[in-house]
Amino acid sequence: MPTTQIWDPERYARNARFVSDLGAPVVELLAPRAGERILDLGCGDGVLTAKLSEMGCDVIGVDASVAQVEATKRLGIEARLVDAEHLGFNAEFDAVFSNAALHWMRHPDEVIDGVWQALRDGGRFVAEMGGYGCVQTIKHALIQALNRRGIDGQAADPWYFPTVEDYSARLTARGFSMNSIALIPRPTPLPGDATAWLETFAQSFSATLPPNERAAYQAEVQEALRPKLCDSQGKWTADYVRLRFSASKK
């Protein structure tokens, strides 16, 4: 069982602001209308949640991180500490929106069921998440470096990166009608080096090691990645693949 990811809003803003900055296409797919009641599932630090509010929507953000919920509240947005696999809403929303969060949720059918219950009839579920092949190069290096230390690296993998076929089948099995779904390769320039990314997103791997061994592990992974993800000017690019979809509750 992967170690729970711990989110630090300040580190997230420093190393992962690209997550919300690159969220414009999924907001466009949502096509929010003023007055709609929208649930932002896995709202993070609330930057996109606030944008939806600025567009005139009645928005609630939910997240499993206390720190991220508090960061969202500081933006003046209603936010609640909620386990995405136990949402507990009942026909309250015109839309459920999610950006870069669903791939952290290892029980997708429970999440999809909660979204279905949260939506009003005719409501829509619009999201972008990591898709099949996302950060494959990074994940391989993380796993191999743990394996070399006699630790099962695969067991530390916290992510669920589905194919189009997998996720669309889960949605339709619950009763959703698919409007669109696609895998989108999106090589993503990083604001820092690979270690900054690893410290932000790959804690479940390094947490398998004693604290005094983690820096050396991350440095080893970074050097393994350098030939593939770092250019001659020292700029790093992560091998992201996104799964973006829109589905409607019949």
ZAMARSE-889649 format. One line per 10 residues: their letters; for each residue x, y negated, z negated of N, C-alpha, C. Coordinates in nm, 2 decimals, decimal comma. Example, Ala and Ser with C-alpha at 12.3 -4.5 7.8 and 13.67 -1.06 7.14 Angstrom:
residues 2
as = 1,32/0,57/-0,78/1,23/0,45/-0,78/1,32/0,33/-0,78 ~ 1,28/0,22/-0,71/1,37/0,11/-0,71/1,29/0,00/-0,79
END
This chain:
residues 250
mpttqiwdpe = 0,08/0,12/0,00/0,00/0,00/0,00/0,09/-0,12/0,00 ~ 0,08/-0,21/0,10/0,16/-0,33/0,11/0,14/-0,42/-0,01 ~ 0,24/-0,48/-0,06/0,23/-0,58/-0,17/0,15/-0,70/-0,12 ~ 0,07/-0,75/-0,21/-0,02/-0,86/-0,18/0,07/-0,98/-0,14 ~ 0,03/-1,05/-0,04/0,10/-1,17/0,01/0,06/-1,28/-0,08 ~ 0,16/-1,36/-0,12/0,14/-1,48/-0,20/0,16/-1,60/-0,12 ~ 0,06/-1,69/-0,12/0,06/-1,81/-0,03/0,10/-1,93/-0,11 ~ 0,20/-2,01/-0,07/0,24/-2,13/-0,13/0,20/-2,24/-0,03 ~ 0,10/-2,33/-0,06/0,06/-2,43/0,04/0,17/-2,52/0,09 ~ 0,27/-2,55/0,01/0,38/-2,64/0,05/0,47/-2,57/0,15
ryarnarfvs = 0,50/-2,44/0,12/0,59/-2,37/0,21/0,51/-2,34/0,34 ~ 0,38/-2,31/0,33/0,30/-2,29/0,44/0,30/-2,41/0,53 ~ 0,28/-2,53/0,48/0,28/-2,65/0,56/0,41/-2,67/0,62 ~ 0,52/-2,64/0,55/0,66/-2,66/0,61/0,69/-2,56/0,72 ~ 0,66/-2,43/0,70/0,70/-2,33/0,79/0,59/-2,27/0,88 ~ 0,47/-2,31/0,86/0,36/-2,24/0,93/0,25/-2,34/0,98 ~ 0,29/-2,47/0,99/0,19/-2,57/1,04/0,14/-2,54/1,18 ~ 0,23/-2,47/1,26/0,19/-2,43/1,39/0,06/-2,34/1,40 ~ 0,03/-2,28/1,28/-0,09/-2,19/1,28/-0,21/-2,27/1,31 ~ -0,23/-2,38/1,23/-0,35/-2,47/1,26/-0,33/-2,55/1,38
dlgapvvell = -0,21/-2,60/1,41/-0,18/-2,68/1,53/-0,22/-2,61/1,65 ~ -0,20/-2,48/1,66/-0,24/-2,40/1,78/-0,38/-2,34/1,77 ~ -0,46/-2,39/1,68/-0,60/-2,34/1,66/-0,70/-2,41/1,75 ~ -0,66/-2,51/1,83/-0,75/-2,58/1,91/-0,84/-2,49/2,01 ~ -0,77/-2,39/2,08/-0,86/-2,31/2,17/-0,97/-2,23/2,10 ~ -0,94/-2,18/1,98/-1,05/-2,11/1,92/-1,16/-2,20/1,86 ~ -1,12/-2,33/1,83/-1,22/-2,43/1,79/-1,31/-2,46/1,91 ~ -1,24/-2,47/2,03/-1,32/-2,50/2,15/-1,41/-2,38/2,18 ~ -1,37/-2,26/2,16/-1,45/-2,15/2,19/-1,57/-2,15/2,09 ~ -1,55/-2,19/1,97/-1,66/-2,20/1,87/-1,76/-2,30/1,92
apragerild = -1,72/-2,41/1,98/-1,80/-2,52/2,03/-1,90/-2,57/1,92 ~ -1,84/-2,61/1,80/-1,93/-2,65/1,69/-2,02/-2,77/1,72 ~ -2,14/-2,76/1,67/-2,23/-2,87/1,69/-2,26/-2,94/1,55 ~ -2,27/-3,07/1,55/-2,30/-3,15/1,43/-2,42/-3,09/1,36 ~ -2,41/-3,07/1,23/-2,52/-3,02/1,16/-2,52/-2,87/1,14 ~ -2,44/-2,80/1,21/-2,43/-2,65/1,19/-2,37/-2,62/1,06 ~ -2,41/-2,51/1,00/-2,35/-2,46/0,88/-2,25/-2,35/0,92 ~ -2,13/-2,37/0,88/-2,02/-2,28/0,93/-1,94/-2,23/0,81 ~ -1,91/-2,11/0,81/-1,82/-2,04/0,71/-1,68/-2,03/0,78 ~ -1,58/-2,08/0,72/-1,44/-2,06/0,76/-1,38/-1,95/0,68
lgcgdgvlta = -1,37/-1,84/0,75/-1,32/-1,71/0,68/-1,17/-1,70/0,68 ~ -1,11/-1,71/0,56/-0,96/-1,72/0,56/-0,92/-1,86/0,59 ~ -0,96/-1,96/0,52/-0,94/-2,10/0,56/-0,80/-2,15/0,54 ~ -0,72/-2,07/0,46/-0,58/-2,12/0,44/-0,58/-2,25/0,36 ~ -0,50/-2,35/0,41/-0,49/-2,47/0,34/-0,60/-2,57/0,38 ~ -0,69/-2,53/0,47/-0,81/-2,61/0,50/-0,79/-2,71/0,61 ~ -0,68/-2,71/0,68/-0,66/-2,81/0,79/-0,77/-2,80/0,90 ~ -0,79/-2,68/0,95/-0,90/-2,66/1,05/-1,04/-2,67/0,99 ~ -1,05/-2,63/0,87/-1,18/-2,65/0,80/-1,22/-2,80/0,80 ~ -1,12/-2,88/0,76/-1,15/-3,02/0,76/-1,18/-3,08/0,90
klsemgcdvi = -1,12/-3,02/1,00/-1,15/-3,07/1,14/-1,30/-3,04/1,17 ~ -1,34/-2,92/1,13/-1,48/-2,88/1,16/-1,58/-2,98/1,08 ~ -1,54/-3,01/0,96/-1,62/-3,11/0,88/-1,62/-3,24/0,95 ~ -1,51/-3,29/1,00/-1,50/-3,42/1,07/-1,59/-3,42/1,20 ~ -1,62/-3,30/1,25/-1,70/-3,29/1,37/-1,85/-3,29/1,33 ~ -1,88/-3,30/1,20/-2,02/-3,32/1,16/-2,08/-3,19/1,11 ~ -2,00/-3,08/1,10/-2,05/-2,95/1,05/-2,05/-2,95/0,90 ~ -2,14/-2,87/0,85/-2,15/-2,84/0,70/-2,07/-2,71/0,68 ~ -1,95/-2,73/0,63/-1,85/-2,62/0,63/-1,82/-2,58/0,48 ~ -1,80/-2,45/0,47/-1,75/-2,39/0,34/-1,63/-2,31/0,38
gvdasvaqve = -1,52/-2,32/0,31/-1,40/-2,24/0,34/-1,39/-2,13/0,23 ~ -1,35/-2,01/0,27/-1,33/-1,91/0,17/-1,19/-1,85/0,20 ~ -1,12/-1,81/0,09/-0,99/-1,75/0,10/-0,96/-1,67/-0,02 ~ -0,87/-1,57/-0,01/-0,84/-1,49/-0,12/-0,72/-1,54/-0,20 ~ -0,67/-1,66/-0,16/-0,56/-1,72/-0,23/-0,61/-1,84/-0,32 ~ -0,58/-1,83/-0,44/-0,62/-1,95/-0,53/-0,55/-2,08/-0,49 ~ -0,42/-2,07/-0,45/-0,35/-2,19/-0,42/-0,41/-2,25/-0,29 ~ -0,44/-2,17/-0,19/-0,49/-2,22/-0,06/-0,63/-2,27/-0,08 ~ -0,72/-2,21/-0,17/-0,85/-2,27/-0,20/-0,83/-2,41/-0,26 ~ -0,74/-2,42/-0,35/-0,72/-2,55/-0,42/-0,67/-2,65/-0,32
atkrlgiear = -0,58/-2,61/-0,23/-0,54/-2,70/-0,12/-0,65/-2,75/-0,03 ~ -0,74/-2,66/0,00/-0,86/-2,70/0,08/-0,95/-2,79/0,00 ~ -0,97/-2,77/-0,12/-1,05/-2,86/-0,20/-0,99/-3,00/-0,21 ~ -0,86/-3,01/-0,21/-0,79/-3,14/-0,21/-0,82/-3,22/-0,09 ~ -0,86/-3,16/0,02/-0,90/-3,23/0,14/-1,05/-3,27/0,14 ~ -1,11/-3,24/0,03/-1,25/-3,28/0,01/-1,35/-3,18/0,07 ~ -1,31/-3,06/0,09/-1,39/-2,96/0,15/-1,43/-2,86/0,05 ~ -1,55/-2,81/0,05/-1,60/-2,71/-0,04/-1,53/-2,58/0,00 ~ -1,47/-2,52/-0,10/-1,39/-2,39/-0,08/-1,41/-2,30/-0,20 ~ -1,41/-2,17/-0,17/-1,44/-2,07/-0,28/-1,34/-1,96/-0,27
lvdaehlgfn = -1,30/-1,90/-0,38/-1,22/-1,79/-0,39/-1,30/-1,66/-0,36 ~ -1,28/-1,60/-0,25/-1,37/-1,49/-0,20/-1,28/-1,38/-0,14 ~ -1,31/-1,26/-0,17/-1,25/-1,14/-0,10/-1,33/-1,12/0,03 ~ -1,26/-1,13/0,14/-1,32/-1,12/0,27/-1,39/-0,99/0,29 ~ -1,35/-0,88/0,22/-1,42/-0,75/0,23/-1,55/-0,74/0,15 ~ -1,57/-0,85/0,07/-1,69/-0,85/-0,01/-1,75/-1,00/-0,01 ~ -1,79/-1,04/0,10/-1,83/-1,18/0,12/-1,95/-1,22/0,04 ~ -2,06/-1,15/0,04/-2,17/-1,17/-0,05/-2,26/-1,28/0,00 ~ -2,26/-1,33/0,12/-2,35/-1,43/0,17/-2,46/-1,36/0,24 ~ -2,58/-1,42/0,25/-2,70/-1,36/0,31/-2,77/-1,46/0,40
aefdavfsna = -2,75/-1,44/0,53/-2,82/-1,52/0,64/-2,81/-1,67/0,61 ~ -2,69/-1,72/0,58/-2,67/-1,86/0,54/-2,60/-1,95/0,65 ~ -2,55/-1,89/0,75/-2,46/-1,96/0,84/-2,50/-1,95/0,99 ~ -2,48/-2,06/1,06/-2,50/-2,06/1,21/-2,38/-1,99/1,28 ~ -2,26/-2,00/1,21/-2,14/-1,94/1,27/-2,04/-1,91/1,16 ~ -1,97/-1,80/1,18/-1,85/-1,77/1,10/-1,73/-1,79/1,19 ~ -1,63/-1,86/1,14/-1,51/-1,90/1,22/-1,39/-1,85/1,14 ~ -1,29/-1,80/1,22/-1,17/-1,76/1,15/-1,05/-1,78/1,24 ~ -0,94/-1,83/1,19/-0,82/-1,85/1,26/-0,70/-1,79/1,19 ~ -0,63/-1,69/1,25/-0,51/-1,64/1,20/-0,52/-1,58/1,06
alhwmrhpde = -0,64/-1,51/1,03/-0,66/-1,45/0,90/-0,70/-1,31/0,91 ~ -0,78/-1,27/1,01/-0,84/-1,13/1,01/-0,74/-1,02/1,01 ~ -0,62/-1,05/1,07/-0,51/-0,95/1,07/-0,45/-0,92/0,94 ~ -0,48/-1,00/0,84/-0,44/-0,97/0,70/-0,54/-0,88/0,63 ~ -0,66/-0,85/0,69/-0,76/-0,78/0,63/-0,76/-0,63/0,68 ~ -0,73/-0,54/0,59/-0,70/-0,40/0,63/-0,82/-0,32/0,64 ~ -0,94/-0,37/0,61/-1,06/-0,29/0,62/-1,16/-0,37/0,71 ~ -1,14/-0,37/0,84/-1,21/-0,45/0,93/-1,36/-0,43/0,93 ~ -1,41/-0,30/0,91/-1,55/-0,28/0,92/-1,62/-0,35/0,80 ~ -1,56/-0,35/0,68/-1,62/-0,42/0,57/-1,63/-0,57/0,59
vidgvwqalr = -1,52/-0,62/0,66/-1,52/-0,77/0,69/-1,63/-0,80/0,79 ~ -1,64/-0,72/0,90/-1,74/-0,74/1,00/-1,88/-0,73/0,94 ~ -1,90/-0,63/0,85/-2,03/-0,61/0,79/-2,07/-0,74/0,71 ~ -1,97/-0,79/0,64/-2,00/-0,91/0,56/-2,03/-1,03/0,64 ~ -1,96/-1,04/0,76/-1,99/-1,15/0,85/-2,13/-1,14/0,91 ~ -2,17/-1,02/0,94/-2,30/-0,99/1,00/-2,41/-1,04/0,89 ~ -2,39/-1,00/0,77/-2,48/-1,04/0,66/-2,49/-1,19/0,64 ~ -2,37/-1,25/0,66/-2,36/-1,40/0,63/-2,43/-1,48/0,74 ~ -2,45/-1,42/0,86/-2,50/-1,50/0,97/-2,65/-1,49/0,98 ~ -2,71/-1,61/1,03/-2,85/-1,61/1,06/-2,87/-1,54/1,20
dggrfvaemg = -2,99/-1,50/1,23/-3,02/-1,44/1,36/-2,98/-1,53/1,47 ~ -2,90/-1,48/1,57/-2,85/-1,57/1,67/-2,72/-1,63/1,64 ~ -2,67/-1,62/1,52/-2,55/-1,68/1,48/-2,43/-1,61/1,55 ~ -2,32/-1,68/1,55/-2,20/-1,63/1,62/-2,08/-1,62/1,53 ~ -2,00/-1,52/1,57/-1,87/-1,49/1,50/-1,76/-1,52/1,60 ~ -1,68/-1,62/1,58/-1,58/-1,67/1,67/-1,44/-1,67/1,59 ~ -1,34/-1,61/1,65/-1,22/-1,60/1,57/-1,10/-1,57/1,66 ~ -0,98/-1,60/1,61/-0,86/-1,56/1,67/-0,77/-1,50/1,56 ~ -0,71/-1,39/1,60/-0,62/-1,32/1,50/-0,50/-1,26/1,57 ~ -0,41/-1,20/1,50/-0,31/-1,13/1,56/-0,36/-1,01/1,63
gygcvqtikh = -0,32/-0,99/1,76/-0,37/-0,87/1,84/-0,26/-0,77/1,86 ~ -0,29/-0,66/1,93/-0,20/-0,55/1,95/-0,07/-0,61/2,01 ~ 0,04/-0,57/1,95/0,17/-0,62/2,00/0,22/-0,74/1,93 ~ 0,14/-0,81/1,84/0,18/-0,93/1,78/0,31/-0,91/1,69 ~ 0,40/-1,00/1,70/0,53/-1,00/1,63/0,59/-0,86/1,63 ~ 0,58/-0,79/1,74/0,63/-0,65/1,74/0,78/-0,64/1,72 ~ 0,85/-0,74/1,78/1,00/-0,74/1,77/1,04/-0,76/1,62 ~ 0,97/-0,86/1,56/1,00/-0,89/1,42/0,96/-0,77/1,33 ~ 0,85/-0,72/1,35/0,80/-0,60/1,27/0,90/-0,49/1,28 ~ 0,95/-0,46/1,40/1,04/-0,35/1,42/1,17/-0,37/1,34
aliqalnrrg = 1,22/-0,49/1,34/1,34/-0,52/1,27/1,32/-0,51/1,12 ~ 1,21/-0,56/1,07/1,18/-0,55/0,93/1,17/-0,40/0,88 ~ 1,10/-0,32/0,96/1,09/-0,18/0,93/1,22/-0,11/0,93 ~ 1,30/-0,13/1,04/1,43/-0,06/1,05/1,52/-0,10/0,94 ~ 1,52/-0,22/0,90/1,62/-0,27/0,79/1,58/-0,20/0,66 ~ 1,45/-0,18/0,63/1,41/-0,11/0,51/1,44/0,04/0,53 ~ 1,42/0,10/0,64/1,45/0,24/0,66/1,60/0,27/0,64 ~ 1,68/0,17/0,68/1,83/0,19/0,66/1,86/0,19/0,51 ~ 1,77/0,14/0,43/1,79/0,13/0,28/1,72/0,25/0,21 ~ 1,67/0,34/0,29/1,60/0,46/0,23/1,46/0,43/0,19
idgqaadpwy = 1,40/0,32/0,24/1,26/0,28/0,20/1,17/0,30/0,32 ~ 1,05/0,34/0,31/0,96/0,36/0,42/0,91/0,22/0,46 ~ 0,97/0,17/0,57/0,94/0,04/0,62/0,80/0,03/0,67 ~ 0,75/0,13/0,74/0,62/0,13/0,79/0,51/0,11/0,68 ~ 0,54/0,17/0,57/0,44/0,17/0,46/0,43/0,02/0,40 ~ 0,53/-0,06/0,43/0,52/-0,20/0,38/0,45/-0,29/0,48 ~ 0,41/-0,24/0,59/0,35/-0,33/0,70/0,21/-0,37/0,65 ~ 0,19/-0,51/0,63/0,06/-0,55/0,58/-0,04/-0,59/0,69 ~ -0,01/-0,57/0,81/-0,09/-0,63/0,92/-0,18/-0,53/0,99 ~ -0,29/-0,58/1,05/-0,38/-0,50/1,13/-0,39/-0,58/1,26
fptvedysar = -0,33/-0,53/1,37/-0,32/-0,60/1,50/-0,40/-0,51/1,60 ~ -0,53/-0,53/1,61/-0,61/-0,44/1,70/-0,60/-0,47/1,85 ~ -0,64/-0,36/1,92/-0,66/-0,38/2,07/-0,79/-0,44/2,09 ~ -0,81/-0,48/2,21/-0,95/-0,53/2,26/-1,05/-0,42/2,23 ~ -1,01/-0,30/2,28/-1,11/-0,19/2,27/-1,14/-0,16/2,12 ~ -1,05/-0,16/2,04/-1,07/-0,13/1,89/-1,17/-0,23/1,83 ~ -1,13/-0,36/1,84/-1,21/-0,46/1,77/-1,35/-0,48/1,83 ~ -1,36/-0,47/1,97/-1,49/-0,49/2,03/-1,58/-0,37/2,00 ~ -1,52/-0,25/1,98/-1,60/-0,14/1,94/-1,66/-0,15/1,80 ~ -1,58/-0,21/1,71/-1,62/-0,23/1,58/-1,73/-0,33/1,57
ltargfsmns = -1,72/-0,44/1,65/-1,82/-0,54/1,65/-1,95/-0,49/1,71 ~ -1,95/-0,42/1,82/-2,07/-0,37/1,88/-2,13/-0,26/1,80 ~ -2,05/-0,18/1,73/-2,11/-0,08/1,64/-2,19/-0,14/1,53 ~ -2,16/-0,26/1,49/-2,23/-0,33/1,38/-2,36/-0,40/1,44 ~ -2,36/-0,42/1,57/-2,48/-0,48/1,63/-2,45/-0,61/1,70 ~ -2,32/-0,65/1,70/-2,29/-0,78/1,77/-2,29/-0,76/1,92 ~ -2,33/-0,87/1,98/-2,32/-0,88/2,13/-2,19/-0,95/2,17 ~ -2,11/-0,89/2,25/-1,98/-0,96/2,28/-2,00/-1,07/2,39 ~ -1,96/-1,19/2,36/-1,96/-1,29/2,46/-1,82/-1,30/2,53 ~ -1,71/-1,28/2,46/-1,58/-1,28/2,52/-1,48/-1,22/2,42
ialiprptpl = -1,38/-1,15/2,48/-1,27/-1,10/2,39/-1,15/-1,08/2,48 ~ -1,03/-1,12/2,44/-0,91/-1,11/2,52/-0,79/-1,11/2,43 ~ -0,69/-1,03/2,48/-0,55/-1,04/2,42/-0,48/-1,15/2,49 ~ -0,41/-1,24/2,42/-0,34/-1,35/2,48/-0,20/-1,36/2,43 ~ -0,10/-1,32/2,51/0,04/-1,34/2,47/0,07/-1,49/2,45 ~ 0,13/-1,52/2,33/0,16/-1,66/2,30/0,29/-1,67/2,23 ~ 0,40/-1,66/2,30/0,53/-1,69/2,24/0,53/-1,82/2,17 ~ 0,56/-1,82/2,04/0,54/-1,94/1,95/0,67/-2,00/1,90 ~ 0,71/-2,12/1,94/0,83/-2,18/1,88/0,81/-2,20/1,73 ~ 0,92/-2,17/1,66/0,92/-2,18/1,51/0,98/-2,32/1,47
pgdatawlet = 0,93/-2,37/1,36/0,99/-2,50/1,31/1,13/-2,48/1,25 ~ 1,16/-2,36/1,21/1,29/-2,33/1,15/1,35/-2,20/1,21 ~ 1,43/-2,13/1,13/1,49/-2,01/1,17/1,40/-1,89/1,14 ~ 1,44/-1,77/1,17/1,36/-1,65/1,14/1,35/-1,63/0,99 ~ 1,45/-1,67/0,91/1,44/-1,64/0,77/1,32/-1,72/0,71 ~ 1,30/-1,85/0,75/1,19/-1,93/0,70/1,06/-1,86/0,73 ~ 1,05/-1,80/0,85/0,92/-1,72/0,89/0,91/-1,60/0,80 ~ 1,02/-1,53/0,78/1,01/-1,41/0,69/0,97/-1,44/0,55 ~ 1,02/-1,55/0,50/0,99/-1,59/0,36/0,84/-1,62/0,35 ~ 0,78/-1,67/0,46/0,64/-1,72/0,46/0,55/-1,60/0,48
faqsfsatlp = 0,58/-1,51/0,58/0,48/-1,42/0,62/0,52/-1,27/0,59 ~ 0,64/-1,24/0,56/0,68/-1,10/0,55/0,72/-1,06/0,41 ~ 0,65/-1,12/0,31/0,68/-1,09/0,17/0,66/-0,94/0,13 ~ 0,57/-0,88/0,19/0,54/-0,74/0,15/0,66/-0,65/0,19 ~ 0,74/-0,68/0,29/0,86/-0,60/0,32/0,97/-0,63/0,21 ~ 1,00/-0,76/0,19/1,11/-0,79/0,10/1,08/-0,75/-0,04 ~ 0,95/-0,75/-0,08/0,91/-0,72/-0,21/0,93/-0,58/-0,25 ~ 0,96/-0,49/-0,15/1,00/-0,35/-0,19/1,14/-0,34/-0,24 ~ 1,22/-0,45/-0,24/1,35/-0,45/-0,28/1,37/-0,53/-0,41 ~ 1,47/-0,50/-0,49/1,50/-0,58/-0,61/1,53/-0,73/-0,56
pneraayqae = 1,49/-0,83/-0,65/1,50/-0,97/-0,61/1,64/-1,00/-0,56 ~ 1,75/-0,94/-0,62/1,88/-0,98/-0,58/1,93/-0,92/-0,45 ~ 1,85/-0,84/-0,39/1,88/-0,78/-0,26/1,80/-0,84/-0,14 ~ 1,70/-0,93/-0,17/1,61/-0,97/-0,07/1,68/-1,07/0,03 ~ 1,76/-1,16/-0,02/1,83/-1,26/0,07/1,91/-1,18/0,17 ~ 1,99/-1,08/0,13/2,07/-1,01/0,22/1,99/-0,93/0,33 ~ 1,87/-0,88/0,28/1,78/-0,81/0,37/1,73/-0,90/0,48 ~ 1,68/-1,02/0,44/1,63/-1,12/0,53/1,74/-1,17/0,63 ~ 1,86/-1,18/0,58/1,97/-1,22/0,67/2,00/-1,12/0,77 ~ 1,99/-0,99/0,73/2,02/-0,88/0,82/1,91/-0,88/0,93
vqealrpklc = 1,78/-0,90/0,89/1,68/-0,90/0,99/1,69/-1,01/1,08 ~ 1,73/-1,13/1,03/1,75/-1,24/1,12/1,86/-1,22/1,22 ~ 1,97/-1,16/1,18/2,07/-1,13/1,28/2,03/-1,03/1,38 ~ 1,95/-0,93/1,34/1,90/-0,83/1,44/1,81/-0,90/1,54 ~ 1,74/-1,00/1,50/1,64/-1,07/1,59/1,71/-1,18/1,67 ~ 1,82/-1,23/1,63/1,89/-1,34/1,70/1,90/-1,32/1,85 ~ 1,95/-1,21/1,90/1,97/-1,19/2,04/1,84/-1,19/2,12 ~ 1,73/-1,16/2,06/1,60/-1,15/2,13/1,51/-1,27/2,11 ~ 1,52/-1,34/2,00/1,42/-1,45/1,97/1,49/-1,59/1,95 ~ 1,62/-1,60/1,96/1,68/-1,73/1,94/1,76/-1,76/2,07
dsqgkwtady = 1,74/-1,89/2,12/1,80/-1,92/2,25/1,94/-1,98/2,22 ~ 2,00/-2,03/2,33/2,14/-2,08/2,32/2,15/-2,21/2,24 ~ 2,04/-2,28/2,23/2,03/-2,40/2,15/2,00/-2,38/2,00 ~ 1,98/-2,25/1,97/1,95/-2,22/1,83/1,80/-2,23/1,80 ~ 1,71/-2,24/1,90/1,57/-2,25/1,88/1,51/-2,11/1,87 ~ 1,43/-2,09/1,77/1,36/-1,96/1,75/1,22/-1,96/1,81 ~ 1,18/-1,85/1,86/1,05/-1,83/1,92/1,00/-1,69/1,87 ~ 0,88/-1,69/1,81/0,82/-1,56/1,76/0,74/-1,50/1,87 ~ 0,73/-1,37/1,88/0,66/-1,30/1,98/0,52/-1,27/1,94 ~ 0,44/-1,38/1,94/0,30/-1,37/1,90/0,21/-1,32/2,01
vrlrfsaskk = 0,11/-1,24/1,98/0,00/-1,20/2,07/-0,13/-1,23/1,99 ~ -0,22/-1,30/2,05/-0,35/-1,33/1,98/-0,46/-1,25/2,04 ~ -0,56/-1,21/1,95/-0,68/-1,16/2,00/-0,79/-1,26/1,97 ~ -0,85/-1,31/2,07/-0,95/-1,42/2,06/-1,09/-1,37/2,10 ~ -1,19/-1,39/2,03/-1,32/-1,34/2,07/-1,44/-1,43/2,02 ~ -1,55/-1,41/2,08/-1,68/-1,47/2,04/-1,78/-1,36/2,05 ~ -1,86/-1,34/1,95/-1,97/-1,24/1,94/-2,09/-1,30/1,88 ~ -2,21/-1,25/1,91/-2,33/-1,31/1,86/-2,41/-1,20/1,79 ~ -2,48/-1,25/1,68/-2,57/-1,16/1,61/-2,70/-1,15/1,68 ~ -2,74/-1,04/1,73/-2,86/-1,02/1,81/-2,98/-1,05/1,73
END
